[in-house]
Amino acid sequence: MKKTVALIFGGKSAEHEVSLRSAKNVADALDKDQFTPILIGLSKEGSWYRFPDMSLFTQATKIVDSLLPANAEPVALISFQGKPVLYSLKDHSKTPIDVAFPIMHGTMGEDGTIQGLFKMVQVPFVGCGVWSSAAGMDKEVMKRLFVAAQIPNARYMLLTPFQKNNYDDIVAKLGSPFFIKPANAGSSVGVHKIKSATDFETKLKDAFQFDTKVLAEEFIQGREIECSVMGHNHAPQASLPGEIIPQHEFYSYEAKYIDDNGALLKIPAEISQETLGKLQDLAKKTYQAMGCDGLTRVDFFLKQNGELFINEINTIPGFTKISMYPKMWEATGVSYKELITKLIQFGLEKHAAEQKLKTSYLD
């Protein structure tokens, strides 16, 4: 019997539009012999809608309450008699959901918030849980965990709007140039390479538009290598890595999603077997230290002397046509369709294991 898979995308995030492109690719790749997709798009205002078919993706690049397609049906994800259902606010029907597949990049999706809802309504879901999603989204917390697990990463300083953020102090500690990035944003939104005090003042204001916590981070001169990881936390699998060669100053939002020639992707990356082994081991160590489960992309800097540094992890990586996560698995021998099936299975297995845990002391 086929399982219903709720593909959930959009939301109140700076990466809303990217999410829709990822969702279309996942929907296309879904094995229709095993799964029945249910398309659930969250508007930029946070409203939930069900869409009956793929026409949404050709009609719109974003979902907004004032410009909805005529076939958008307002819905809510609830628990009814202990089972997860999609409740229609239009005709009050209830559609059972077997598993949720969140494809929501950035805030309100990748940060543990929607994972908490899934846990509350008891629906199995693809990807990392609440705390690992939240920790992976907050780059300051992520770096604290890296330090605790002795995972090499760039030096940093925390900047907030409630303190004096002095350019000279940052340069004295981190050197010049350095990067600033919002602690809780993805896809390089609000990220800037800082080369002067004037540059710093202007770009810091931009970064603070996306978060009240901003990291100033040491610039590491090195190749940008990424590695896809999937599986349960106790037994992660690492893909062949890929290299990003930005054609912009760095791998910015524009380079990732707007400019088709913004970056060259080399998959697999041309590295030695020794470096490959070290990189895959460090990717799996990072995955486990962060409590990840299901899937994560681990991003590295590879210095000329062979040293590896973790840049960050991404618990809901992109699934667009040029995204690295599925491309690296394809290079490793796992097709896009097979990858989506595996990720759904991991989510179902994790939920089944959690259901065996006791939730009552007296029973």
N, C-alpha and C positions, 0 to 999 in steps of 0.2 A: 504493500500500500504506500502510495506517495505521501511524503511529508510536506506540510505547508511551511514555507520559509518566508518570514516577514523581512523584506529588504527595507531598511530604514535609513533615510538619507535627508540631506538639507540641514535645517536647523539654524539657530541664532549663532552663527559663526562667520568669521571673516573668510572661511574656506567653503562656504555654502555652495558656490558654483562648481568648485572642484568636486565636491561630494556628489553632485548630480552626474557629473561625467564618470566618476568611479562607479556609481550605482548602475548606470546604463551598461557598463562593461561587465559587471558581475551578473546582472540580469541576463545578458546575452550568453554568458559562459555557463550559467546554471544548467545542470543536467536535468532536462525536463522529464526524463524517464523516471527519475527518482524524486524530484521535488516540484512542487507547485509554488511559483513565486507570488507573493502579495506585495505590491508596491505601496510603501507608506512614506510620503514626503512631509517633512516638517517645514513650515513656512519660516521666513526670516523673522516673523513675529512670534514664532513658537507654536503655532496651531498645527494640529495633526490632520492629515488628509490621506485617504486611500484613493489610488488611481487605478482604473480598471485595466489599463494596457500601457504599452510602451510609447504611445503617442505623446505622452508628457515630455519625453526627452527630445522630441523634434519640435514641439510647440514652445518650449520655454527653456531658458538657461538658469532660471531661479524661480522660487515659489514665494509669492507674496499674497497676502490675504485679499488685497484690492484688485488683483489681476489673475484670479484663479481660472483654470480651464473649466468649462461647463460640467465636465464629468468628475470633478473633485468632490469626494464624499468626506465630510467631517467625521472623525473617528477618535476613539480613545483606547489605549491598551490597558485592560483591567484584569483582575482575577475574579472569576465567577465560579462559585462552588469549588474553590481551590484549584481551578484550571485557568491558564491564560487564554484570553479571548480578545478579539478586536471588536469593540462595541461601536455600532453605527449610531451617530447622533441624528441621523436622518430617518432611518426606519426602525431603529432599536434592535436590529439583528445582531447576533453574536457569532463571529467566525473564529473557530479554534485555531490556535497558533502552535505549531510543533517546535519551532526554533526561530530565534531572531538573529538577523545578520546586520549589525550596525555598520553603516558605511558613512559615518559622520565624522569628518576630520575637524580637529580643533575643539574649541570650547563647546560645552553642552552635549558632547558626543564622545570625545576621546578622553575626557578628563574624569571619568568614573561616574558622572551624573546619570547618564542613561543606563549604565550597567547596574546602578542602584535600583532603578525602576524595574529592570528585568528581574533582579533578585526578589523584589517585593511582590511582583505578580507571578513569580515562580516559572518563568519561561527560560528554557535553555537558550544560550546565546553564544555566538562566535566571538572569540578573542579574549583579551585579558579581563580580569575581574575589577572590582571597585578600586582597591587600594593601589594595585600596580598601574592601572590606568591613570589614576590621579597623580601618582608619583612620577610616572613617565611624562605626564603633561607639564608638571611643574619643574622646570629645569633646575631650580635651586635645590629642591628636595631630591631630585634625581642625582645631582652632583654630591649631595651629602651621602647618599647610598653608595655611589661610586667610591668615595673616599673610604667609607666603612669597609667595603669589600676589596679594597686595594686595587681598584680598576683605574688605570692611567687615564687622565683627562686634563683638559686645559685649566689653568689657573683662572680664578674669577673673583669679582667683587659684586655684592648686591647693592643695587641702587633703588631708592624709593623717592616719591615726591615729598616725603616728610623729613628729608634730611638734605644736607648740603652735598651735592654731587660735584666734586672738584676734578676737572680734567687733569690737572697736573698731578694730583694724588694717584689717579688711575694709571697714568703713564709711568709714574715712579714704581708702581707695583707690578703692572702688567706689560709695560713697554708700549711702543707705538709702531704701527697702527694696532688698534684693538677693535673688537666687535662689541656692539650692544644688541641685545635681543630681549623681547618681552619674555618673562618666565613662563607664561601660559598662553602660548600661541604656536602655531605650526606653519609649515609651508613657507618658511622664511618671511612671514608677515611681520613688519616692523623691525626687521633685522638690517643693521647698517654697519659698514666698515668705516671706522672713525680715524681720520688722519690729522685733524686740527681741532683747536678749542672751539672755533666758530662752527665747524661741522658738528661737533659734539652737542652744542646747545640746541641746534636746529633738529638734529636727528633724535635726540633724547626726547624732545617733545612729541615727536611722531611715535616713538616706541611706547610712551606712556599713554597713548590713545588706546592701546590694546591691553594694557595690564598696569597694575600699580606696583608690580615688581619687575625690574629690568636687570638683566645681568650684563656687566661689562666683562668681557672674556678675552683672554690672551689670544693673539693671532698665532696660529701654528702653520708654518709653511710646510705643506705636504700635499700628497695626492688624496683626493676624496674617494674613499672606497666604501661601498655599502654591502651588507650581507643580510639576506632574508633568513629568518628563523621561524620554525613552526613546531608544534607538538606540545605535549604536556610538560609542565615545569621540570619534572624529574627525568625526562628523556627528550630533550630538544634536538632538533635536526637543523643543521646549517646548510645553506645553499652554496653554490659557487658564487663568489663575490663579483660585483660589477664596479667599474670606475666611472665617475662623473668628471668630465673635463669641461668646466664652465667656459662659455664664450663671453660671459659678462664678467664684471669684477669679482663676483662670487655667485654661488648657486641661489639666486634670488627667486622670489615668487614669479617674476616675469620670465626668468630663464626656465623655470620648471613648467609653467602652464600657459604662457601667452606667446612667447617667441618660440616658434618651431625649431629654430636654429640656436636656441639659447644655451644648449649644452650638447656635447658629444657623449654618448653612452657607449662604453666599451664593456661588453659582457661575453665571456668572463674577463675579469681584469687580468692584465698581464703581470703576474707576480710569480715569485719562485714557489716551489712546492713547500719549502720550509716556512715562508711567510704565509702561504695559504693555510697550513696547519695551525699556525699560531693565531691567525685571524679568526678562523672558525672556532677554535677553542675559546678565544676571548669573547666572541659573539655569544656562545652558549653560556659562558660564565656570567656575562652581563645579563642575559635573559633570566637566568636562575636567580641572580642577586636581586633583580627587580621584581621577582615574583610573577613573571609573565607566564601566560598560558594561552595556547591557541596560535597566536602569530605576533610577530614584532619585526621591524626592520632595525638593524643596528648599524649606525653610521660611524666611520672611522676617519682619522687622518693617518696617513702613512708617510713618515719622514724619510728623507733620503738615506739616513743611516739605518733604516729598517725598523725604527721604533714605531709602535702602534699606540694611538690615543683614541679613546672613545669620544666622539663628538656628542651624540645623543641617541636615544631610541625613539621609535615611532610605533605606538601600539595599534594604530589604525592607519597603515601606510596607504598611499594612493593606489588606486586600481584603474587609472586612466590608461589610454592606449600607449602612453610613453612612460608609464610608471615602472620603477625599478623592481618593486617587490615581485610581481608575477613574472617579469622578464628574467630575473635571476633564477627563479624556480624552473622556468622553461629551459634555460641553459643547463640546468642540473638534471633535466629529464622528466620533470613533472609538468604536464600540460595545464593550461589555464583551467579547463573543465575539471580535471582531476584535482587540481589545487583547491578549487572552491568546494568540491565534495569532501576532501580531507578536512578542511577547516570547519565545515558544518559538523562532520563526525566528531572532531575533537570537542566541539561545544556540547554535543549530545552526551558524549562520554563523561565529560566533567560534571555536567548536571546530574547524571545518573549516580556518579560517585558521591556527590554532595547530598543527594536525597537519602543516602544510607546513614548519614550522620544523625544522631539524636538531637531533637529540638525541644524535648521535654525531659525534665529530671525525674518526674514521678511516674511516668508511663513505663 
